[in-house]
């Protein structure tokens, strides 16, 4: 591990894996019901029944019915940060961010495609539910906070803390805005107008003036050409 790089996550215990699996089952059940009925016509009891768990189990993990979808909304960001943290040493930070963002939203497999479709449905439902929007914004804020540590490890010990904070905010907002924009349309999960394409575009727009994320020069800049003195008219 390179000096200053973020520590790899501790492997989950069997109990923690079971807990995470139960939370994800509840989250999927909540997402299904929110998409079918809307949050207003869904209760915590409905979600518990759909997930096949007791109501007390639901409240052991979640404070409200809207809070139940947080694991689904956060899953993509968790994978993105893990991919970014695994960047090869020496990779330019702008390239690493673009590659990891595009990769995390590429929907190359059935699970990733399903996750994007769930996100689209939840973001559409959030337009009419302030509590669900609050969960979405909280998930993004938590992701931004964790991303700062990853970026600090990649940028090295001399990085400006303010620039790291700005870069984390810009990268997180690039994905958030891309997903929200995509959810308002019927664009596909891959190709033109898809989340990966929109997120890279947003990232470039948001980070254009940041020194930390300035493109790495391709090579030394040649000196400006010196004009030859004009020949004398008397020659």
C-alpha positions as a printed NumPy array, in Angstrom:
array([[  0.   ,   0.   ,   0.   ],
       [  1.358,   3.413,  -0.984],
       [  2.073,   5.924,   1.824],
       [ -0.979,   8.05 ,   2.534],
       [ -3.325,   5.786,   0.575],
       [ -6.694,   4.936,   2.17 ],
       [ -6.801,   1.743,   4.208],
       [ -8.599,  -1.147,   2.487],
       [-12.009,  -1.893,   4.025],
       [-12.113,  -4.576,   6.711],
       [-13.782,  -7.788,   5.495],
       [-17.33 ,  -8.163,   6.828],
       [-18.086, -10.835,   9.382],
       [-20.782, -13.425,   8.691],
       [-23.179, -11.55 ,  10.972],
       [-22.511,  -8.274,   9.154],
       [-23.046,  -9.93 ,   5.764],
       [-26.374, -11.352,   6.908],
       [-27.417,  -7.969,   8.242],
       [-26.486,  -6.281,   4.946],
       [-28.4  ,  -8.919,   2.964],
       [-31.525,  -8.377,   5.081],
       [-31.254,  -4.62 ,   4.675],
       [-30.952,  -5.009,   0.915],
       [-34.004,  -7.305,   0.79 ],
       [-36.006,  -4.68 ,   2.663],
       [-34.667,  -1.923,   0.413],
       [-35.705,  -3.8  ,  -2.74 ],
       [-39.17 ,  -4.425,  -1.314],
       [-39.53 ,  -0.726,  -0.485],
       [-38.352,   0.294,  -3.947],
       [-40.828,  -2.067,  -5.605],
       [-43.731,  -0.702,  -3.587],
       [-42.709,   2.937,  -4.021],
       [-42.52 ,   2.385,  -7.778],
       [-45.862,   0.557,  -7.902],
       [-47.892,   2.659,  -5.458],
       [-45.839,   5.679,  -4.469],
       [-44.531,   6.395,  -0.958],
       [-47.824,   7.861,   0.265],
       [-49.695,   4.619,  -0.36 ],
       [-46.983,   2.391,   1.106],
       [-46.556,   1.629,   4.803],
       [-43.731,   0.084,   6.775],
       [-46.01 ,  -2.918,   7.315],
       [-46.408,  -3.296,   3.534],
       [-42.654,  -3.249,   3.072],
       [-42.095,  -5.78 ,   5.855],
       [-44.63 ,  -8.173,   4.346],
       [-43.145,  -7.827,   0.85 ],
       [-39.627,  -8.468,   2.228],
       [-40.789, -11.407,   4.373],
       [-39.572,  -9.953,   7.679],
       [-41.255,  -8.93 ,  10.899],
       [-42.127,  -5.275,  11.438],
       [-39.784,  -5.151,  14.437],
       [-36.984,  -6.31 ,  12.133],
       [-37.774,  -3.443,   9.772],
       [-37.488,  -0.893,  12.588],
       [-34.309,  -2.52 ,  13.87 ],
       [-32.613,  -1.396,  10.66 ],
       [-34.552,   1.664,   9.455],
       [-36.137,   4.693,  11.062],
       [-38.814,   5.247,   8.407],
       [-40.217,   3.733,   5.214],
       [-38.294,   6.252,   3.095],
       [-35.058,   5.45 ,   4.914],
       [-35.424,   1.821,   3.834],
       [-34.266,   2.532,   0.272],
       [-30.934,   4.059,   1.355],
       [-28.934,   0.818,   0.793],
       [-30.104,   0.69 ,  -2.832],
       [-29.268,   4.333,  -3.462],
       [-25.868,   4.038,  -1.773],
       [-24.772,   0.783,  -3.422],
       [-23.522,   2.375,  -6.636],
       [-21.506,   4.994,  -4.756],
       [-19.894,   2.302,  -2.608],
       [-18.754,   0.41 ,  -5.712],
       [-17.502,   3.621,  -7.317],
       [-15.338,   4.592,  -4.34 ],
       [-13.912,   1.072,  -4.107],
       [-12.986,   1.155,  -7.798],
       [-11.415,   4.588,  -7.422],
       [ -9.427,   3.535,  -4.355],
       [ -7.975,   0.631,  -6.364],
       [ -6.503,   3.004,  -8.969],
       [ -2.983,   2.133, -10.097],
       [ -0.326,   4.334,  -8.429],
       [  0.775,   7.184, -10.633],
       [ -2.539,   7.489, -12.496],
       [ -3.521,  11.121, -13.051],
       [ -6.421,  12.021, -10.744],
       [ -8.692,  13.461, -13.485],
       [ -8.327,  10.278, -15.53 ],
       [ -8.909,   8.086, -12.475],
       [-12.093,   9.96 , -11.581],
       [-13.497,   9.837, -15.103],
       [-12.683,   6.153, -15.523],
       [-14.176,   5.153, -12.171],
       [-17.328,   7.228, -12.68 ],
       [-17.901,   5.879, -16.181],
       [-17.203,   2.343, -14.99 ],
       [-19.549,   2.509, -12.012],
       [-22.432,   3.766, -14.185],
       [-21.735,   1.646, -17.248],
       [-24.434,  -0.966, -16.463],
       [-22.301,  -3.746, -17.953],
       [-24.139,  -6.488, -16.041],
       [-27.723,  -7.368, -15.194],
       [-27.307,  -6.356, -11.536],
       [-25.909,  -2.922, -12.432],
       [-28.653,  -2.341, -14.987],
       [-31.294,  -3.301, -12.447],
       [-29.728,  -0.943,  -9.894],
       [-29.956,   1.992, -12.307],
       [-33.59 ,   1.215, -13.06 ],
       [-34.391,   1.12 ,  -9.343],
       [-32.645,   4.463,  -8.942],
       [-34.677,   5.966, -11.778],
       [-37.93 ,   4.816, -10.19 ],
       [-36.949,   6.108,  -6.755],
       [-35.833,   9.498,  -8.07 ],
       [-39.127,   9.879,  -9.895],
       [-41.001,   8.997,  -6.715],
       [-38.828,  11.466,  -4.75 ],
       [-40.15 ,  14.342,  -6.863],
       [-43.408,  14.074,  -4.901],
       [-41.997,  13.024,  -1.537],
       [-39.758,  15.402,   0.459],
       [-38.75 ,  12.665,   2.919],
       [-37.536,  10.449,   0.088],
       [-35.605,  13.373,  -1.415],
       [-33.99 ,  13.932,   1.979],
       [-32.755,  10.33 ,   1.991],
       [-31.275,  10.814,  -1.501],
       [-29.439,  13.98 ,  -0.448],
       [-28.204,  12.34 ,   2.749],
       [-26.812,   9.382,   0.805],
       [-24.965,  11.793,  -1.484],
       [-23.562,  13.795,   1.432],
       [-22.289,  10.643,   3.137],
       [-20.708,   9.513,  -0.124],
       [-18.987,  12.886,  -0.541],
       [-17.553,  12.703,   2.978],
       [-16.116,   9.225,   2.335],
       [-14.811,  10.241,  -1.066],
       [-12.598,  12.925,   0.46 ],
       [-10.523,  10.255,   2.214],
       [-10.116,   8.311,  -1.029],
       [ -9.052,  11.407,  -2.956],
       [ -6.623,  12.396,  -0.203],
       [ -4.921,   9.023,  -0.518],
       [ -4.639,   9.314,  -4.291],
       [ -3.515,  12.955,  -4.327],
       [ -0.79 ,  12.496,  -1.701],
       [  0.09 ,  14.25 ,   1.561],
       [  0.754,  17.631,  -0.058],
       [ -2.779,  18.122,  -1.414],
       [ -4.682,  21.219,  -0.328],
       [ -7.601,  20.176,   1.949],
       [ -9.851,  22.795,   0.354],
       [ -9.124,  21.467,  -3.129],
       [ -9.816,  17.921,  -1.945],
       [-13.139,  19.021,  -0.53 ],
       [-14.077,  20.819,  -3.737],
       [-13.067,  17.829,  -5.853],
       [-15.13 ,  15.435,  -3.726],
       [-18.145,  17.729,  -3.922],
       [-17.812,  18.167,  -7.684],
       [-17.429,  14.443,  -8.372],
       [-20.376,  13.537,  -6.146],
       [-22.567,  16.239,  -7.659],
       [-21.592,  15.158, -11.177],
       [-23.091,  11.724, -10.515],
       [-26.094,  13.099,  -8.627],
       [-27.01 ,  15.592, -11.349],
       [-26.435,  13.017, -14.08 ],
       [-28.744,  10.491, -12.416],
       [-31.42 ,  13.087, -11.694],
       [-31.285,  14.356, -15.276],
       [-31.411,  10.825, -16.673],
       [-34.326,   9.885, -14.398],
       [-36.404,  12.7  , -15.89 ],
       [-36.116,  11.072, -19.321],
       [-36.621,   7.676, -20.925],
       [-33.001,   7.528, -22.114],
       [-31.374,   4.065, -22.077],
       [-28.977,   2.807, -19.407],
       [-26.152,   2.717, -21.963],
       [-25.128,   4.982, -24.834],
       [-26.107,   8.578, -25.568],
       [-27.945,  10.251, -22.703],
       [-27.151,   7.396, -20.302],
       [-25.871,   8.086, -16.76 ],
       [-22.219,   7.29 , -17.56 ],
       [-22.087,   9.734, -20.458],
       [-23.926,  12.458, -18.546],
       [-21.778,  12.05 , -15.422],
       [-18.471,  12.42 , -17.277],
       [-19.834,  15.51 , -19.012],
       [-20.954,  16.986, -15.673],
       [-17.585,  16.199, -14.084],
       [-15.696,  18.035, -16.821],
       [-17.972,  21.065, -16.549],
       [-17.753,  21.215, -12.749],
       [-13.987,  20.686, -12.457],
       [-12.767,  22.808, -15.353],
       [-11.155,  25.419, -13.094],
       [ -9.764,  23.18 , -10.338],
       [ -5.97 ,  22.969, -10.018],
       [ -6.145,  19.562,  -8.334],
       [ -8.018,  18.132, -11.313],
       [ -6.271,  20.071, -14.065],
       [ -5.316,  17.865, -17.029],
       [ -1.73 ,  16.641, -16.942],
       [  0.335,  18.31 , -19.696],
       [  1.292,  15.954, -22.509],
       [  4.875,  17.246, -22.603],
       [  7.034,  20.361, -22.429],
       [  5.623,  23.372, -24.198],
       [  7.915,  24.516, -27.015],
       [  9.166,  28.1  , -26.794],
       [  7.352,  30.614, -28.962],
       [  8.816,  31.06 , -32.401],
       [ 10.902,  34.189, -32.88 ],
       [ 10.072,  36.089, -36.039],
       [ 12.948,  36.651, -38.449],
       [ 13.81 ,  40.329, -38.88 ],
       [ 12.376,  41.766, -42.051],
       [ 14.857,  42.247, -44.857],
       [ 15.912,  45.814, -45.462],
       [ 14.317,  47.441, -48.506],
       [ 17.748,  48.777, -49.46 ],
       [ 19.26 ,  45.265, -49.916]])
